[in-house]
């Protein structure tokens, strides 16, 4: 099987698996315990935090380990708005956020906050000037994802951060779950106050997330309990998974440039193929030769296209019969029989929004894999064409 669903979850690296197994076997003590076993586990925990901090160029105390990207997003948004509620009750986000962000803001809107959901253009990008125009004296937080998880559009995080630097009362949260290990990230230079990441998107185990909280920013914890993770995230830490995750993050960031360049090439190859199949239409921008750089408007590992007139699950299952695993919307929303909220927000219409397919690359893919996918897409579309819905 060819696995083209890396946005949902990546295969764990073999060296990461070995690390996790070794730590599970040797360091099973509670890191909060006072005996030698607990002390050793605690040292591993803090060493992992130091590895993450060094990889991102920040201080160790600014990182919290969570159970994943969803918890990190919730902890950042709910924790900050609860802590700074007295400073303002206006929040700004976009119409294309992941459900762990979008639905969190919907919840807050039911709790007395006023939320502005900014539109995006046809490429899936929000304009920094629209963020600036939406600011009010009551604004306390702006949350914008770095890379959209469905279409791969890159948001102007550096530009937004520079603008918000003039409004220091406003906290800037970035969901970086799909950008870590694929694009450059400069937390301090871009003025980011809160940043979320997830280990299983970079070859690490599921069940571990990262939350960066800039020094000086305070959060109210989501949970009550012990004093773990500097009191922000109570509960016994999963030391083995955290150590393995820290390794996965370090490796992903160290090898990012070469891996991104290779995946940009794969993306361009697949986009060209899609353009040659009349029944398919690309969602988001193509990648030209000039854009094959770190200033591209699309992430290197994601291609989204629609087959108007065809239910996406039909195409997904037919591809699977041919040894190809792909997806529709985000994994969190893929079982919902609704048009893609992201594609609708991009103004692409209900028909395209109801037939979107996402291909996401990983380290194991090469040109031969993309060529195989292209060949099967041609065969599958030709076979399904007689069954297209005629509106």
VOMIPA-120318 format. One record per residue (C-alpha): residue number from 1; residue in one letter; x negated, y negated, z negated. Coordinates in nm, 2 decimals. Each point is the difference from the previous one (the first is absolute). Layout:
{site NUM "a" {X Y Z}};
...
***
This chain:
{site 1 "x" {0.00 0.00 0.00}};
{site 2 "x" {-0.11 -0.36 0.08}};
{site 3 "x" {0.09 -0.21 -0.30}};
{site 4 "x" {0.08 -0.36 0.11}};
{site 5 "x" {0.17 -0.12 -0.32}};
{site 6 "x" {-0.29 -0.15 -0.19}};
{site 7 "x" {0.21 -0.30 -0.11}};
{site 8 "x" {0.22 0.23 -0.20}};
{site 9 "x" {-0.29 0.19 -0.16}};
{site 10 "x" {-0.36 0.10 0.10}};
{site 11 "x" {-0.16 0.34 -0.03}};
{site 12 "x" {-0.23 -0.01 -0.30}};
{site 13 "x" {-0.37 0.00 0.07}};
{site 14 "x" {-0.18 0.32 -0.08}};
{site 15 "x" {-0.25 -0.17 -0.22}};
{site 16 "x" {0.28 -0.17 -0.18}};
{site 17 "x" {0.17 0.33 -0.06}};
{site 18 "x" {-0.32 0.15 -0.14}};
{site 19 "x" {-0.05 -0.30 -0.23}};
{site 20 "x" {0.36 0.03 -0.14}};
{site 21 "x" {-0.04 0.37 -0.06}};
{site 22 "x" {-0.33 -0.04 -0.18}};
{site 23 "x" {0.14 -0.27 -0.23}};
{site 24 "x" {0.32 0.20 -0.07}};
{site 25 "x" {-0.21 0.30 -0.10}};
{site 26 "x" {-0.25 -0.19 -0.22}};
{site 27 "x" {0.16 -0.32 -0.13}};
{site 28 "x" {0.36 0.09 -0.11}};
{site 29 "x" {-0.01 -0.19 -0.33}};
{site 30 "x" {0.22 -0.30 -0.05}};
{site 31 "x" {-0.22 -0.31 0.07}};
{site 32 "x" {0.16 -0.18 -0.30}};
{site 33 "x" {-0.12 0.28 -0.24}};
{site 34 "x" {-0.28 -0.09 -0.24}};
{site 35 "x" {-0.19 0.33 0.03}};
{site 36 "x" {-0.28 0.07 0.24}};
{site 37 "x" {0.22 0.14 0.27}};
{site 38 "x" {0.22 -0.31 -0.01}};
{site 39 "x" {-0.30 -0.23 0.00}};
{site 40 "x" {-0.14 0.18 0.31}};
{site 41 "x" {0.34 -0.02 0.18}};
{site 42 "x" {0.02 -0.37 -0.09}};
{site 43 "x" {-0.34 -0.07 0.14}};
{site 44 "x" {0.10 0.17 0.33}};
{site 45 "x" {0.32 -0.22 0.01}};
{site 46 "x" {-0.20 -0.32 -0.05}};
{site 47 "x" {-0.26 0.11 0.25}};
{site 48 "x" {0.27 0.05 0.26}};
{site 49 "x" {0.13 -0.35 -0.08}};
{site 50 "x" {-0.35 -0.14 0.05}};
{site 51 "x" {-0.02 0.18 0.34}};
{site 52 "x" {0.32 -0.15 0.12}};
{site 53 "x" {-0.10 -0.35 -0.12}};
{site 54 "x" {-0.33 0.02 0.17}};
{site 55 "x" {0.16 0.12 0.33}};
{site 56 "x" {0.24 -0.30 0.00}};
{site 57 "x" {-0.26 -0.25 -0.14}};
{site 58 "x" {0.19 -0.08 -0.32}};
{site 59 "x" {-0.04 0.05 -0.37}};
{site 60 "x" {0.09 0.33 -0.17}};
{site 61 "x" {0.25 -0.15 -0.24}};
{site 62 "x" {0.22 -0.11 0.29}};
{site 63 "x" {0.11 0.35 0.11}};
{site 64 "x" {0.28 0.22 -0.14}};
{site 65 "x" {0.06 0.36 0.10}};
{site 66 "x" {0.36 0.08 0.07}};
{site 67 "x" {0.20 0.29 0.14}};
{site 68 "x" {0.00 -0.13 0.35}};
{site 69 "x" {0.07 -0.29 0.23}};
{site 70 "x" {0.37 -0.03 -0.09}};
{site 71 "x" {-0.08 -0.04 -0.37}};
{site 72 "x" {-0.28 -0.25 0.08}};
{site 73 "x" {0.24 -0.21 0.20}};
{site 74 "x" {0.27 0.02 -0.27}};
{site 75 "x" {-0.25 -0.07 -0.28}};
{site 76 "x" {-0.13 -0.31 0.18}};
{site 77 "x" {0.33 -0.15 0.10}};
{site 78 "x" {0.21 0.08 -0.30}};
{site 79 "x" {-0.28 -0.04 -0.24}};
{site 80 "x" {-0.09 -0.35 0.13}};
{site 81 "x" {0.35 -0.13 0.03}};
{site 82 "x" {0.08 0.12 -0.35}};
{site 83 "x" {-0.31 -0.17 -0.14}};
{site 84 "x" {0.04 -0.33 0.19}};
{site 85 "x" {0.38 -0.02 0.01}};
{site 86 "x" {-0.01 -0.33 -0.18}};
{site 87 "x" {-0.22 -0.16 0.27}};
{site 88 "x" {0.25 0.07 0.29}};
{site 89 "x" {0.26 0.23 0.14}};
{site 90 "x" {-0.06 -0.03 0.37}};
{site 91 "x" {-0.18 0.28 0.19}};
{site 92 "x" {-0.12 0.03 0.36}};
{site 93 "x" {-0.05 0.32 0.20}};
{site 94 "x" {0.06 0.12 0.35}};
{site 95 "x" {0.27 0.19 0.18}};
{site 96 "x" {-0.23 0.29 0.08}};
{site 97 "x" {-0.14 0.10 -0.33}};
{site 98 "x" {-0.03 0.37 -0.12}};
{site 99 "x" {0.31 0.11 -0.21}};
{site 100 "x" {-0.21 -0.01 -0.31}};
{site 101 "x" {-0.04 -0.37 0.04}};
{site 102 "x" {0.32 -0.09 0.19}};
{site 103 "x" {0.23 0.19 -0.24}};
{site 104 "x" {-0.18 -0.14 -0.30}};
{site 105 "x" {0.08 -0.35 0.12}};
{site 106 "x" {0.36 0.10 0.06}};
{site 107 "x" {0.01 0.12 -0.36}};
{site 108 "x" {-0.14 -0.33 -0.13}};
{site 109 "x" {0.25 -0.20 0.21}};
{site 110 "x" {0.27 0.18 -0.21}};
{site 111 "x" {-0.18 -0.11 -0.31}};
{site 112 "x" {0.02 -0.38 0.06}};
{site 113 "x" {-0.30 -0.05 0.24}};
{site 114 "x" {0.05 -0.17 0.33}};
{site 115 "x" {-0.19 0.19 0.28}};
{site 116 "x" {-0.09 -0.14 0.34}};
{site 117 "x" {-0.05 0.28 0.26}};
{site 118 "x" {-0.21 -0.15 0.28}};
{site 119 "x" {0.05 0.10 0.37}};
{site 120 "x" {-0.27 0.14 0.22}};
{site 121 "x" {-0.07 -0.03 0.37}};
{site 122 "x" {0.04 0.27 0.27}};
{site 123 "x" {-0.34 0.13 -0.09}};
{site 124 "x" {0.10 0.05 -0.36}};
{site 125 "x" {-0.21 -0.29 -0.14}};
{site 126 "x" {0.11 -0.27 -0.25}};
{site 127 "x" {-0.13 -0.35 0.05}};
{site 128 "x" {-0.20 -0.16 -0.27}};
{site 129 "x" {0.17 -0.33 0.07}};
{site 130 "x" {0.34 0.16 -0.08}};
{site 131 "x" {-0.14 0.11 -0.34}};
{site 132 "x" {-0.11 -0.36 -0.06}};
{site 133 "x" {0.34 -0.14 0.11}};
{site 134 "x" {0.18 0.24 -0.24}};
{site 135 "x" {-0.19 -0.11 -0.31}};
{site 136 "x" {0.19 -0.20 -0.26}};
{site 137 "x" {-0.08 -0.14 -0.34}};
{site 138 "x" {0.17 0.31 -0.14}};
{site 139 "x" {-0.21 0.26 0.19}};
{site 140 "x" {-0.19 0.24 -0.22}};
{site 141 "x" {-0.11 0.28 0.24}};
{site 142 "x" {-0.07 0.07 0.37}};
{site 143 "x" {-0.03 0.37 0.10}};
{site 144 "x" {-0.11 0.09 0.35}};
{site 145 "x" {-0.13 0.34 0.11}};
{site 146 "x" {-0.34 0.01 0.18}};
{site 147 "x" {0.10 0.26 0.26}};
{site 148 "x" {0.35 0.10 0.08}};
{site 149 "x" {0.04 0.37 -0.06}};
{site 150 "x" {0.24 0.06 0.30}};
{site 151 "x" {-0.14 -0.20 0.29}};
{site 152 "x" {-0.35 -0.09 -0.13}};
{site 153 "x" {0.03 -0.38 0.04}};
{site 154 "x" {-0.27 -0.19 -0.20}};
{site 155 "x" {0.12 -0.29 -0.21}};
{site 156 "x" {-0.21 -0.32 -0.03}};
{site 157 "x" {-0.10 0.07 -0.36}};
{site 158 "x" {-0.31 -0.22 0.00}};
{site 159 "x" {0.20 -0.30 0.15}};
{site 160 "x" {0.28 0.04 -0.25}};
{site 161 "x" {-0.25 0.03 -0.29}};
{site 162 "x" {-0.18 -0.31 0.10}};
{site 163 "x" {0.33 -0.19 0.02}};
{site 164 "x" {0.11 0.13 -0.34}};
{site 165 "x" {-0.33 -0.11 -0.16}};
{site 166 "x" {0.16 -0.34 -0.01}};
{site 167 "x" {0.29 0.14 -0.20}};
{site 168 "x" {-0.17 0.18 -0.28}};
{site 169 "x" {0.32 0.05 -0.19}};
{site 170 "x" {0.11 0.23 0.27}};
{site 171 "x" {-0.13 0.36 -0.03}};
{site 172 "x" {-0.10 0.18 0.32}};
{site 173 "x" {0.07 0.38 0.01}};
{site 174 "x" {-0.12 0.21 0.30}};
{site 175 "x" {0.11 0.35 0.07}};
{site 176 "x" {-0.33 0.14 0.15}};
{site 177 "x" {0.11 0.36 0.00}};
{site 178 "x" {-0.04 0.04 0.38}};
{site 179 "x" {-0.30 -0.23 0.04}};
{site 180 "x" {-0.26 0.15 -0.24}};
{site 181 "x" {-0.27 0.18 0.20}};
{site 182 "x" {0.13 -0.14 0.33}};
{site 183 "x" {-0.05 -0.38 -0.02}};
{site 184 "x" {-0.23 -0.23 -0.19}};
{site 185 "x" {0.14 -0.11 -0.34}};
{site 186 "x" {-0.13 -0.30 -0.19}};
{site 187 "x" {0.21 -0.03 -0.32}};
{site 188 "x" {-0.17 -0.30 -0.15}};
{site 189 "x" {-0.08 -0.19 0.32}};
{site 190 "x" {0.36 0.03 0.11}};
{site 191 "x" {0.14 -0.12 -0.33}};
{site 192 "x" {0.19 0.33 -0.08}};
{site 193 "x" {0.13 0.03 -0.35}};
{site 194 "x" {0.15 0.34 0.01}};
{site 195 "x" {-0.08 0.29 0.25}};
{site 196 "x" {0.14 0.35 0.03}};
{site 197 "x" {-0.17 0.31 0.15}};
{site 198 "x" {0.07 0.37 0.01}};
{site 199 "x" {-0.25 0.29 -0.01}};
{site 200 "x" {0.18 0.24 0.22}};
{site 201 "x" {-0.01 -0.25 0.29}};
{site 202 "x" {-0.39 0.03 0.01}};
{site 203 "x" {-0.07 0.37 -0.04}};
{site 204 "x" {0.06 0.01 -0.37}};
{site 205 "x" {0.26 0.19 -0.21}};
{site 206 "x" {0.36 -0.10 -0.04}};
{site 207 "x" {0.10 -0.14 -0.34}};
{site 208 "x" {-0.26 -0.27 -0.03}};
{site 209 "x" {0.03 -0.37 0.09}};
{site 210 "x" {-0.20 -0.31 -0.06}};
{site 211 "x" {0.12 -0.34 -0.12}};
{site 212 "x" {-0.23 -0.30 0.01}};
{site 213 "x" {0.09 -0.28 -0.24}};
{site 214 "x" {-0.22 -0.31 0.04}};
{site 215 "x" {-0.17 -0.11 -0.32}};
{site 216 "x" {0.24 -0.24 -0.18}};
{site 217 "x" {0.32 0.15 0.14}};
{site 218 "x" {0.21 0.17 -0.26}};
{site 219 "x" {0.27 0.27 0.05}};
{site 220 "x" {0.28 0.14 -0.21}};
{site 221 "x" {-0.04 0.38 0.00}};
{site 222 "x" {0.28 0.21 0.16}};
{site 223 "x" {-0.03 0.27 -0.26}};
{site 224 "x" {-0.03 0.01 -0.38}};
{site 225 "x" {-0.24 0.23 -0.17}};
{site 226 "x" {-0.37 0.02 -0.07}};
{site 227 "x" {-0.27 -0.25 0.08}};
{site 228 "x" {-0.14 0.17 0.30}};
{site 229 "x" {-0.12 -0.20 0.30}};
{site 230 "x" {-0.05 -0.31 -0.21}};
{site 231 "x" {0.36 0.03 -0.12}};
{site 232 "x" {0.14 -0.06 0.35}};
{site 233 "x" {0.07 0.37 0.09}};
{site 234 "x" {0.06 0.22 -0.30}};
{site 235 "x" {-0.03 0.37 0.04}};
{site 236 "x" {-0.28 0.26 0.00}};
{site 237 "x" {-0.21 -0.06 0.31}};
{site 238 "x" {-0.05 0.27 0.26}};
{site 239 "x" {-0.38 0.00 -0.03}};
{site 240 "x" {-0.07 0.26 0.27}};
{site 241 "x" {0.23 -0.17 0.26}};
{site 242 "x" {-0.14 -0.34 -0.09}};
{site 243 "x" {-0.36 0.10 0.04}};
{site 244 "x" {0.08 0.17 0.34}};
{site 245 "x" {0.20 -0.31 0.10}};
{site 246 "x" {-0.29 -0.24 -0.08}};
{site 247 "x" {-0.22 0.21 0.22}};
{site 248 "x" {0.25 -0.01 0.28}};
{site 249 "x" {0.04 -0.38 -0.02}};
{site 250 "x" {-0.38 -0.05 -0.01}};
{site 251 "x" {-0.05 0.22 0.31}};
{site 252 "x" {0.28 -0.16 0.19}};
{site 253 "x" {-0.13 -0.35 -0.06}};
{site 254 "x" {-0.36 0.10 0.07}};
{site 255 "x" {0.08 0.15 0.34}};
{site 256 "x" {0.28 -0.24 0.09}};
{site 257 "x" {-0.17 -0.18 0.29}};
{site 258 "x" {-0.10 0.30 0.20}};
{site 259 "x" {0.33 0.18 -0.06}};
{site 260 "x" {0.21 -0.31 0.09}};
{site 261 "x" {-0.19 -0.05 0.33}};
{site 262 "x" {0.06 0.36 0.09}};
{site 263 "x" {0.37 -0.01 -0.08}};
{site 264 "x" {0.05 -0.33 0.19}};
{site 265 "x" {-0.12 0.19 0.30}};
{site 266 "x" {0.25 0.28 -0.06}};
{site 267 "x" {0.27 -0.25 -0.05}};
{site 268 "x" {-0.08 -0.17 0.33}};
{site 269 "x" {0.00 0.34 0.18}};
{site 270 "x" {0.34 0.09 -0.14}};
{site 271 "x" {0.15 -0.34 0.08}};
{site 272 "x" {-0.11 0.04 0.36}};
{site 273 "x" {0.17 0.34 0.01}};
{site 274 "x" {0.33 -0.13 -0.14}};
{site 275 "x" {-0.01 -0.28 0.26}};
{site 276 "x" {0.00 0.26 0.28}};
{site 277 "x" {0.31 0.18 -0.13}};
{site 278 "x" {0.30 -0.21 0.12}};
{site 279 "x" {0.24 0.13 -0.26}};
{site 280 "x" {-0.22 -0.11 -0.29}};
{site 281 "x" {-0.05 -0.35 -0.13}};
{site 282 "x" {-0.28 -0.12 -0.23}};
{site 283 "x" {0.10 -0.18 -0.32}};
{site 284 "x" {-0.25 -0.26 -0.12}};
{site 285 "x" {-0.29 -0.14 0.20}};
{site 286 "x" {-0.23 0.20 0.23}};
{site 287 "x" {-0.37 -0.02 -0.05}};
{site 288 "x" {-0.21 -0.17 0.27}};
{site 289 "x" {-0.38 0.04 0.03}};
{site 290 "x" {-0.04 -0.34 -0.16}};
{site 291 "x" {0.20 0.11 -0.30}};
{site 292 "x" {-0.20 0.30 -0.08}};
{site 293 "x" {-0.15 -0.17 -0.30}};
{site 294 "x" {0.07 -0.07 -0.36}};
{site 295 "x" {0.21 -0.30 0.11}};
{site 296 "x" {0.25 0.22 0.18}};
{site 297 "x" {0.37 -0.06 -0.05}};
{site 298 "x" {0.08 0.37 -0.04}};
{site 299 "x" {-0.16 0.25 -0.24}};
{site 300 "x" {-0.22 0.27 0.17}};
{site 301 "x" {0.18 0.31 -0.13}};
{site 302 "x" {0.37 -0.07 0.08}};
{site 303 "x" {0.20 0.02 0.33}};
{site 304 "x" {0.38 -0.04 0.00}};
{site 305 "x" {0.22 0.05 0.30}};
{site 306 "x" {0.37 0.06 0.07}};
{site 307 "x" {0.18 0.23 0.24}};
{site 308 "x" {0.33 -0.20 0.04}};
{site 309 "x" {0.30 0.23 0.05}};
{site 310 "x" {-0.16 0.29 -0.19}};
{site 311 "x" {0.03 0.08 -0.37}};
{site 312 "x" {-0.35 -0.01 -0.15}};
{site 313 "x" {0.03 0.32 -0.19}};
{site 314 "x" {0.06 0.19 0.33}};
{site 315 "x" {-0.33 -0.13 0.13}};
{site 316 "x" {-0.17 0.07 -0.33}};
{site 317 "x" {0.11 0.36 -0.01}};
{site 318 "x" {-0.07 0.06 0.36}};
{site 319 "x" {-0.36 -0.13 -0.04}};
{site 320 "x" {-0.03 0.23 -0.31}};
{site 321 "x" {0.09 0.29 0.22}};
{site 322 "x" {-0.30 -0.10 0.21}};
{site 323 "x" {-0.24 -0.01 -0.30}};
{site 324 "x" {0.03 -0.38 -0.07}};
{site 325 "x" {0.11 -0.14 -0.34}};
{site 326 "x" {0.11 -0.37 0.02}};
{site 327 "x" {0.26 -0.21 -0.19}};
{site 328 "x" {0.27 -0.26 0.04}};
{site 329 "x" {0.02 -0.27 -0.26}};
{site 330 "x" {-0.20 -0.01 -0.33}};
{site 331 "x" {0.01 0.34 -0.17}};
{site 332 "x" {0.20 -0.17 -0.28}};
{site 333 "x" {0.28 -0.08 0.24}};
{site 334 "x" {-0.03 0.26 0.27}};
{site 335 "x" {0.29 0.21 -0.12}};
{site 336 "x" {0.24 -0.29 0.02}};
{site 337 "x" {0.22 0.00 0.31}};
{site 338 "x" {-0.04 -0.38 0.05}};
{site 339 "x" {-0.17 -0.22 0.26}};
{site 340 "x" {-0.35 -0.11 -0.11}};
{site 341 "x" {0.02 -0.32 -0.21}};
{site 342 "x" {-0.34 -0.10 0.13}};
{site 343 "x" {0.09 0.04 0.37}};
{site 344 "x" {0.32 -0.19 -0.06}};
{site 345 "x" {-0.19 -0.28 -0.17}};
{site 346 "x" {-0.23 -0.02 0.30}};
{site 347 "x" {0.31 -0.07 0.22}};
{site 348 "x" {-0.03 0.31 0.20}};
{site 349 "x" {0.37 0.10 -0.01}};
{site 350 "x" {0.19 0.29 -0.15}};
{site 351 "x" {-0.07 0.24 0.28}};
{site 352 "x" {-0.38 -0.03 -0.03}};
{site 353 "x" {0.02 -0.02 -0.38}};
{site 354 "x" {0.19 0.33 -0.01}};
{site 355 "x" {-0.25 0.19 0.21}};
{site 356 "x" {-0.34 -0.10 -0.13}};
{site 357 "x" {-0.29 0.25 -0.02}};
{site 358 "x" {-0.32 -0.06 -0.20}};
{site 359 "x" {-0.33 0.15 0.08}};
{site 360 "x" {-0.28 -0.05 -0.25}};
{site 361 "x" {-0.36 0.11 0.04}};
{site 362 "x" {-0.26 0.14 -0.24}};
{site 363 "x" {-0.36 0.09 -0.01}};
{site 364 "x" {0.05 0.34 0.16}};
{site 365 "x" {0.14 -0.14 0.33}};
{site 366 "x" {-0.19 -0.04 0.32}};
{site 367 "x" {0.08 -0.10 0.36}};
{site 368 "x" {0.09 0.36 0.08}};
{site 369 "x" {0.27 0.00 -0.26}};
{site 370 "x" {0.15 -0.32 0.13}};
{site 371 "x" {-0.01 0.14 0.35}};
{site 372 "x" {0.18 0.31 -0.11}};
{site 373 "x" {0.26 -0.21 -0.17}};
{site 374 "x" {0.04 -0.21 0.32}};
{site 375 "x" {0.04 0.31 0.21}};
{site 376 "x" {0.27 0.14 -0.23}};
{site 377 "x" {0.18 -0.33 -0.02}};
{site 378 "x" {0.03 0.00 0.38}};
{site 379 "x" {0.13 0.36 -0.01}};
{site 380 "x" {0.24 -0.05 -0.29}};
{site 381 "x" {0.15 -0.32 0.14}};
{site 382 "x" {0.05 0.16 0.34}};
{site 383 "x" {0.18 0.29 -0.17}};
{site 384 "x" {0.22 -0.22 -0.22}};
{site 385 "x" {0.09 -0.26 0.26}};
{site 386 "x" {0.32 0.17 0.11}};
{site 387 "x" {0.13 -0.02 -0.36}};
{site 388 "x" {-0.05 -0.38 -0.04}};
{site 389 "x" {0.30 -0.18 -0.15}};
{site 390 "x" {0.16 -0.23 0.25}};
{site 391 "x" {0.14 -0.31 -0.17}};
***
